[in-house]
Amino acid sequence: LFIGAASGYFPAMLEAGAIDIVLAKPLERWKIYLGKYLGGLALYTVAVGSTYLLLFIGIGLRTGIWHPAIAMVLPMQLLAAAALFALLALAGVVWRSATLSMILGYVYYIVVDSIVSLLTIIPFKVAWLQSLQKLVRTFVPNFDQIKASATRSVINVPTIDWQAIAVVATWLVVSLGLGYWKFRRTDY
């Protein structure tokens, strides 16, 4: 649902007429771009945070077990969502199409991430496949590893995969930077 909702944020802002009103304000472009990004991420944070709060209260009332570690999933989920939203923002600014941005987001999240997850867990005996596996793990974000790490944190298993977090954070920064660069350089 997040991909579907977030994919239209930037293309809607860039439509003729809408962007004219936004750019007529005496704001720097970085403030417009980052404000739009952080605003969308804030909406997601409120929605997901409310869901976890309701889950915490519901489980506590129903079972009598108040397990605050449920909230440990939230930071990892927000990091993954932030990186995915940065990719959607980049696609939205480059192609100005909510549909294309949404399709690319779903293809990445469902297809590419599944392939990356498989490539990182399959034990290969061939040297070039092991090298490919290491390259994929080092350079391609894997949301499945982030989700698994977040899920294990709920049951107090300290298995944070720092390499996966670093790769996702790098993609977040690079995607935001490229999206802003394209937004700044385009004459609307």
Secondary structure, 3 states (H helix, E strand, C coil): CHHHHHCCHHHHHCCCCHHHHHHHCCCCHHHHHHHHHHHHHHHHHHHHHHHHHHHHHHHHHHHCCCCHHHHHHHHHHHHHHHHHHHHHHHHHHHHCCHHHHHHHHHHHHHHHHHHHHHHHHCCCCCHHHHHHHHHHHHHCCCHHHHHHHHHHHHCCCCCCCHHHHHHHHHHHHHHHHHHHHHHHHCCC
